[in-house]
Amino acid sequence: MANEPRQRVLFIGGLGRSGTTLIEKMLNELTGTFAVGETLHLWERGVRDEERCGCGEPFATCPHWSEVGQLAFGGWNNIDVDRIIDLRWAIDRSRKLPQILAKHRKPGTALDADQAEYLDHLRPVLLASAERSGADVLLDSSKHLSTAALLALDPALDLRVLHITRDPRGVAYSWTKEISRPEADNSLMPTYKPSRTATRWVTDNLGFDGLAKLGVPTLRLRYEDVLATPESSLRQIATFAGLTPEDGQRDVALPFLDGDRVSLSTPMHSVAGNPLRFGGDDIVLRLDDAWRDKLDPRAKATVTRITRPVLKRFGYRP
């Protein structure tokens, strides 16, 4: 395996409701990329529950995922999905980060048996997705720090983290809104109190900073800056992901971008994620700052108080 080329994976990390789905959709338009969505939730929402893929088809009849199942395992029915779900909840969680990061601090240390078994299921899914799509770079938008840290331990993968931040007050407001999940009969996505979101904003963003310090290649961008300067931001991401033409004399093509407008036509086979992945093909890139007026002042003050110690570090003002 040491002499084989590693599969490049651009892992989109950060706290949910930080604009990652829109960024994933734009990156999916770049030549050489393919979005697989949140593989963290593949086993429950896809294999077990057969929710709809980003292409609109139920997971079981989606051409991409059907072929991936064959390439990776000879068919999804050949895996013990309940066992993999148990493993996901046992090791791919924030509370298990100390055990995962211990492997990063001591390179070459053997993985725990459960970690190795879990990666032995994630890796074939990613490699089969790359084989079927012909993509140079897979886009995994799982967002979770623990997932990024685990995938970065796999020697078959060249994992690079795109760490996206958004003003915590905007994130907190978004998590208070009721949003339907069209892939699951319009059941509602969970909502969280602003204080909980603020705490997670601090721990998750500091965690991705820590992962970068342990040697995982990381590019951090603010969602607000991506919207303000989409062309330069997308080119920066493309270079980081290794998509810039080899001659070094040309920029990556962005035919779908016209000023602050994007026309997105490449099908998404993303499993799980924000409902935006099902539509929004013609979008005006405009910052949603409704939180400034609609987030309860007491909640806004609470979020600011909790995140204040690190706001400046991530480019935000109290």
N, C-alpha and C positions, 0 to 999 in steps of 0.2 A: 504494500500500500504506500510505502514511503516514496516510491518512484512514480506513482500515479498522480496525475493532476488532480488537485482538490476542487470540489464543486464550490463555486462562489455563491454565498448566500448573503444578501443584504437584509439584515434583521432590523425591522422598524420598531424601535423601543420607546417607551415612555408611558405615562399614565393615559388610560382611555379618555376619550373626548378631547384629545389634544390636536385634532385635525389630521390624524394619521391616515384615515381612510382616503381622504381627498389626495393626500400626497402619494399614497400607494397607487391610486387610479392614474395619476399623472405619470408616475414612474413606469407603470405598466404599458404606457404608450411608447417608451423608448425601445429602439431596436436592441434585441438581445436580452430583454427581461421577461419574466413571467411571474405573475402574482399567485401565490398559493394560499394567501389569507392567513388566518390564525390557526396554524397547525396544532397549537395547544389544545384547541377544542375539536379537532378532527374526529377523535374517537367517539366522543359523546354525541355531538350534534350532527356529524356526518355519518360515520359507520353505523352507530347504534340507532339514532333517531331519524336518520335519512331526511334531514332538513334540506332546504333548497340551496344549491350551489349559487355562486354569484352570477352564473350564466342563466339562471332561472330554472334549470332542471333539478328535480330531486337528486340527492347525492347518488342514489343507487342507479340512476339512469343517465347521469352526466357522463359523456364520452371520456372526458379527461380522467375523472376519478375512477371510472370503471377500468380503464386501461392501466392506470397507476396501480390499482389493486392487483391486477394480473401480473404486471412487471415486478412488483415488490414482493408479493406473497403468493402468487398463483391464484389470487382471488381473495377478497376481504373475508370470505367465510373460512379461510384457513388460519385466521388469527383468533386468539381468545380476547375478544374486545373488552370483556369485563375485567380481565386481568390487566390489560393496558390502562384502562380507566382507573383501576385501583393504584397502579404504579404512578400515574399522573398525579393523583391526589396525595400520594405518599411522598414523592420526591420533588415534583415540579411545583414548588410552592415557596413563598417568601421565607417562611419559617425554616426551610431546609437550606437556605443560602449558606450558612456557615460550613455545612458539609460539602457543598458544591465548590465554594471558593477555596476550601482547603486544598482541593486538587489543583487549582490555578496557582496557588502559592508554592506548591511543590511539583513542578512539571515532571511528568514521567511516573507519577504515582498512579497505581492501578485504580480504576473506578470501582466503586462498590458494586456488588452484584446487581442490585436493583437499578442503579444508574446505567450500568452497561446494558441491561435488558431493555430499558426504556429507550435508550439511544439506538439499540438494534432494531427498533420499530420505527423511530422517527427518521433515521438515516435513509432506509430504503424508500420511504415515501418521497423524500426530497430528491434523491438520485433518480427515481423513476419519473418524477415530475420534470426534471431537467431533460431526461432522455426523450420523453414524449414531446415536450415543447420545443426542444432544441435550444433552450435558453442558455446564455452564458452566465446570467445572474438570476437567481431565484429571489423573489421578494416574499419574506415571511413577516407578517404584521402581527405576530402573537403579542408583542409589546411587553410581556412579562420579563422581568429581570432574571428570574430563575431559569426560564426557557433559554434566554440568550446565553447565560452562563453555562448551561449544560451543553448546548450545541457547540459552543466555542471549545469544548473539551474533545470534540470528535475530530480525529486526525484526517478524516475524509472530507471535511468541510473547511472552506476558507470563509469564516464568518466575519462579517464587518457590520458594525452596529451604527445605524442612523438614529441618533437619540434626539427625539423631538420634544420640545417643551412648549408650554402655552401658559399664559398668565393664570395663576392658580384660581383667581376669582372667576375667570371665564370657565375654567374646568369645573369648579364647584357648582356654578349655576347650571351648567349643562347636565350634571349628574342629578339635579333636582327635577328635571323635566321628564315627563312620561313619553317614551318613544316606543312605537310599535315595532315588533319583529316580524316582517312580512314572511320570512322563511319558516316561521312557526305559528301559522294561523293568527298572526297579529297579536300574539301574546306580548306583554310589555317587558322591555328591558328593565333591569333593576334600577332603583334610585338610591342615592346615599345622602346622608346629612353632610352639609358643607364642612363641618369639623373633621369628619372621617376622611373626606376627600383631601382636605388640606394636609392632614398627617401623611396620607399616602403620597401626596405630591412631593413632600420633603424627602421621605424615605426612598421612594423610587428614583427620583432624580439624583440624589446623592449616591444611590446604589449604582446607577449607570456610570457616574463619575468614577466610582471605585473600581468598577470592572475595567474601565479604560486604563486606570493606573496599574492594573494587573497585566496589561499588555494586549487586551483585546482591541483591535483597530476600531476607533470610534470617531464619528463626526457628529457634533451637536449643533442643531439649528433651532431657532425659535420659529414656531408656526407663524407668528406675526411677520417675521422677515421673509418667509417663503411666499406669503401672500403679497407682500410689498414689492419684492424683487424676484418674481417667479423664474425669469430666464436665468439670471445668474445663480440662483439657488439650485435649480435643476442641473445646471452644468457642473456646479460644485459637487453635487451628489453623484452625478454620472462619473466624474473623474475619480471620486473616492471609491466608487463601486468597481472601477476598472473598465468602464464602458467607452472611454475616450478612444477614438481611432488610433491604431498603433503607430501611424506615422507622426503623431504628435502635432501635425500641422492643421488639423481640422477639428472643429467643435462637434459635439454630438448634435444630431439633427433634432429640432423641436418643431416640426410642422404643425402640431396640434395647438401650439401656443401663439396667440395674437394679442400682444399687450397684456391686458388683464383678463382675457377670455381664453378658455380652453375648450376644445372640441374633442371629446374622448370617445373613441369608437372601438377600441380593442376589447374583445370580450374578457370578462373577469371570471376566473374559476376559483375565486377566493371562497374558502369555507369559513364561516363565522365572520363577525365584524359588524360595523355600522351599516344600517340599511342603505346608505348612500351607494354602496357597492352595486346595488341593483339598478341604479338609474343615474340621473344627474349628468347626462352626457355632454350637455352644453352649459357651461358654468362661467359666471362672472366671478373672478376672484376678489372677494370683498370681505374684509374682516368683520366677523360677527362679535360686536362688543355690547350686545344687549344686556349683559350682566351689569354694566355700569348703572343702568336705570332699574333693572328688574330684580336683581339680587337684593334680598332683604338687607338693609343697612347693618343690622346686628350680625347677620351671617357674614357680610363682607368684612366687618371689623374682626370677626373671629378668624376668618381665613387669613387675613393680613397679619394678625397677631401670631398665628401658628407658623406661617411661612416667612415672616420677617427676617429671621436670622440668615436665610439663604436667598432671599429675593434678589439682592444685588448680584450675587454669585451667578445667577442664571439670567441676568439681564433685565430684571423688573424692578419697579419702584414701588414703595409702600403707598 
